């Protein structure tokens, strides 16, 4: 039974990541492919080519983003974007949503931005309870002046869905900086702490394989010793 358990765990370490990755990739491709319904039927790739190509929506989306970036990178393209944004700014609800999303996107994808570049520990929601958080920047002066001290903006994500969470402001002395990447921090949050970023997945697999092999050799040795000598 001991060997069976070790072999089962070793097999799970191989197949579970593969299956989950496959399902997520397939879900993303199918989700993006559904945007093809926005194109008139006679101009859809499956109608023009005569057969359906899985992932064509993802490829076309990538090409659209690339083409749009090439256009807005020049003076004429920027003028078009400014005209479009000016039009959106005249619509009450839309301008709030658009401006907020644009500011967040610009901050996240900026090369000079420090948002989501550092993982820290902070006591939340009470003293003695520590959580992982991401530094999103310094608190605006008008807020810091209210408490008469410098504050740091933190995003405390939830588990296992890190897209939701809490925005908290704390003093720099109340955070503990960690020497791990944002990717490793997300892995710990997604796995609810099961994954240790300092451990190697290959080492874990080799550990189970070696331990199972060693246990099997030990059992064979004991069985040999127990055999009656001629």
Beta strands, then each sheet from edge to edge (+ up, - down):
strand 1: 119-123
strand 2: 130-138
strand 3: 152-157
strand 4: 165-170
strand 5: 175-177
sheet 1: 4+ 3- 2+ 1- 5+
end
